[in-house]
């Protein structure tokens, strides 16, 4: 199934449906993400998809992405992380993550270390910084103007070149310390889905 490792399929099977050659992930009661070989549809929603979250107080590591499919591809390429699967949980927040989603996840998983699995492009790197800021209960906004990222953090302005923007650079600029880890694919690819299919084709 899409080249995913058997142990990954086994772990995530309770949290998706497979129909007509596509995986379907439920966000809340009505919204879904659909993933097939030829296309991928991710919702913009205030809900989120959760996996392996039956015992949230036992979770030591929470992996967060815009997409459930991205999380499956990430963990398939990092299967060594599944040594203690009962300590891991996974959350997809859709295309437009919000501070309300971050607050809900923080409340649900009070002991978890957060890992951010967003695209390596500028939009994904801005999502990293936004989620880290909301996690600490602070305000932030971003504008992209002439290859510059204009940041307003706690009503203070900052500016950084878009090509070097990252959560690490953002934290150095603003003084934020969220203690989160970001994960980006190798080989110059934007997402772990791209990397999964690159490996699947070879």
C-alpha positions as CSV (number, residue, x, y, z in Angstrom):
1,X,0.0,0.0,0.0
2,X,1.8,3.1,-1.3
3,X,5.1,1.4,-0.3
4,X,4.3,1.9,3.4
5,X,6.0,-0.5,5.8
6,X,3.8,-3.3,7.2
7,X,4.4,-2.2,10.8
8,X,3.2,1.3,9.9
9,X,0.0,0.0,8.2
10,X,-0.7,-2.2,11.2
11,X,-0.4,0.7,13.6
12,X,-2.5,3.1,11.6
13,X,-5.2,0.8,10.2
14,X,-7.7,1.7,13.0
15,X,-7.4,5.4,12.0
16,X,-8.1,5.3,8.3
17,X,-10.4,3.7,5.7
18,X,-9.3,2.2,2.4
19,X,-11.7,2.4,-0.5
20,X,-11.3,2.6,-4.3
21,X,-7.6,2.8,-4.2
22,X,-7.4,5.7,-1.7
23,X,-6.9,6.2,2.0
24,X,-9.5,8.3,3.8
25,X,-8.7,10.1,7.1
26,X,-11.5,11.5,9.3
27,X,-11.2,14.9,10.8
28,X,-14.0,15.2,13.3
29,X,-17.4,14.0,12.2
30,X,-17.7,15.3,8.6
31,X,-14.3,16.5,7.2
32,X,-12.0,14.0,5.5
33,X,-8.5,13.9,3.9
34,X,-8.2,11.7,0.8
35,X,-5.0,10.3,-0.5
36,X,-4.5,8.3,-3.7
37,X,-1.4,7.7,-5.9
38,X,-2.5,10.4,-8.4
39,X,-3.9,13.0,-6.1
40,X,-4.1,14.2,-2.5
41,X,-6.9,16.4,-0.9
42,X,-6.2,17.9,2.5
43,X,-9.0,19.9,4.2
44,X,-8.8,23.4,5.8
45,X,-10.7,22.8,9.1
46,X,-10.9,23.6,12.7
47,X,-10.9,19.9,13.4
48,X,-8.0,17.5,13.4
49,X,-7.2,13.9,12.7
50,X,-5.7,11.9,15.6
51,X,-4.0,8.5,15.8
52,X,-2.8,6.4,18.7
53,X,-4.2,8.8,21.2
54,X,-6.3,6.5,23.4
55,X,-4.1,7.1,26.5
56,X,-2.9,10.7,26.1
57,X,-1.2,10.9,29.5
58,X,1.2,8.1,28.4
59,X,2.3,9.9,25.2
60,X,5.9,11.1,25.3
61,X,6.1,12.3,21.7
62,X,3.4,13.9,19.5
63,X,4.0,14.2,15.8
64,X,2.1,17.0,14.1
65,X,1.6,17.7,10.4
66,X,-0.8,19.4,8.0
67,X,-1.6,15.9,6.6
68,X,-2.2,12.4,7.9
69,X,-0.7,11.0,4.8
70,X,2.5,13.0,5.4
71,X,2.7,11.5,8.9
72,X,2.3,7.9,7.6
73,X,5.1,8.6,5.0
74,X,7.3,10.1,7.7
75,X,7.0,7.3,10.1
76,X,7.4,4.7,7.4
77,X,10.8,6.2,6.7
78,X,11.6,6.4,10.4
79,X,10.2,3.1,11.5
80,X,12.8,2.8,14.2
81,X,10.7,5.3,16.1
82,X,8.1,2.6,16.5
83,X,10.1,0.7,19.2
84,X,7.6,1.9,21.8
85,X,4.5,2.8,19.7
86,X,2.3,3.2,22.8
87,X,4.3,6.3,23.6
88,X,3.6,8.0,20.3
89,X,0.6,9.9,19.0
90,X,0.0,11.6,15.7
91,X,-2.1,14.7,14.7
92,X,-2.9,16.3,11.4
93,X,-4.3,19.8,11.5
94,X,-5.1,20.5,7.8
95,X,-3.9,23.2,5.5
96,X,-4.6,26.1,7.8
97,X,-3.5,25.3,11.4
98,X,-4.8,27.5,14.1
99,X,-4.0,28.5,17.6
100,X,-7.2,26.8,18.8
101,X,-6.0,23.5,17.4
102,X,-2.6,24.0,19.2
103,X,-4.4,24.8,22.5
104,X,-6.5,21.7,22.2
105,X,-3.6,19.4,21.4
106,X,-1.5,21.0,24.3
107,X,-4.4,20.3,26.7
108,X,-4.8,16.7,25.4
109,X,-1.2,15.8,25.6
110,X,0.3,17.6,28.6
111,X,3.5,15.5,28.8
112,X,4.4,15.1,25.1
113,X,7.3,16.6,23.3
114,X,6.2,18.0,20.0
115,X,7.6,17.1,16.6
116,X,6.6,19.2,13.6
117,X,6.4,17.5,10.2
118,X,5.6,20.3,7.8
119,X,6.9,20.8,4.3
120,X,10.4,22.1,3.7
121,X,9.1,25.0,1.6
122,X,8.5,28.5,3.0
123,X,4.9,27.8,3.9
124,X,5.9,24.7,5.9
125,X,8.7,26.6,7.7
126,X,6.3,29.4,8.6
127,X,3.8,26.8,10.0
128,X,6.6,25.5,12.2
129,X,7.2,29.0,13.7
130,X,3.5,29.8,14.0
131,X,2.7,26.5,15.9
132,X,5.7,27.0,18.2
133,X,4.6,30.5,19.0
134,X,1.0,29.5,19.7
135,X,2.2,26.7,21.9
136,X,3.8,29.3,24.1
137,X,0.6,31.4,24.2
138,X,2.0,34.3,22.2
139,X,0.8,36.1,19.1
140,X,2.5,36.2,15.7
141,X,1.7,37.1,12.1
142,X,3.7,36.8,8.8
143,X,3.8,38.6,5.5
144,X,6.0,37.7,2.5
145,X,7.2,40.8,0.7
146,X,10.0,40.9,-2.0
147,X,11.7,37.7,-0.8
148,X,11.5,38.9,2.8
149,X,9.4,37.4,5.7
150,X,7.9,40.2,7.7
151,X,7.2,39.0,11.2
152,X,5.1,40.6,13.9
153,X,5.8,38.8,17.1
154,X,4.1,40.0,20.3
155,X,3.6,43.4,18.5
156,X,7.3,43.7,17.7
157,X,8.5,43.7,14.0
158,X,11.2,41.5,12.6
159,X,12.4,40.7,9.1
160,X,14.4,37.8,7.6
161,X,15.2,36.6,4.1
162,X,12.8,34.0,3.0
163,X,15.5,31.6,1.8
164,X,17.0,31.3,5.3
165,X,13.8,31.4,7.4
166,X,13.4,28.5,9.7
167,X,12.1,27.8,13.2
168,X,15.6,28.0,14.5
169,X,16.2,31.4,12.9
170,X,12.8,32.6,14.1
171,X,13.7,31.6,17.7
172,X,17.0,33.4,17.5
173,X,15.3,36.5,16.2
174,X,12.5,36.7,18.7
175,X,13.9,34.9,21.8
176,X,11.2,32.3,21.7
177,X,12.1,28.9,23.1
178,X,9.4,26.3,22.4
179,X,11.6,23.1,22.7
180,X,10.1,21.6,19.5
181,X,11.9,19.6,16.9
182,X,11.3,20.0,13.2
183,X,11.8,17.1,10.6
184,X,12.4,17.8,6.9
185,X,13.0,15.3,4.1
186,X,16.4,14.8,2.6
187,X,17.4,14.9,-1.1
188,X,16.0,18.4,-1.6
189,X,12.4,17.3,-1.6
190,X,9.6,19.3,0.0
191,X,7.6,16.6,1.8
192,X,7.9,13.1,3.1
193,X,5.1,12.1,0.6
194,X,7.4,13.1,-2.2
195,X,10.2,11.1,-0.7
196,X,8.0,8.1,-0.1
197,X,6.9,8.0,-3.8
198,X,10.5,8.6,-4.9
199,X,11.6,5.5,-3.0
200,X,8.4,3.6,-4.1
201,X,9.2,4.2,-7.7
202,X,12.8,3.0,-7.5
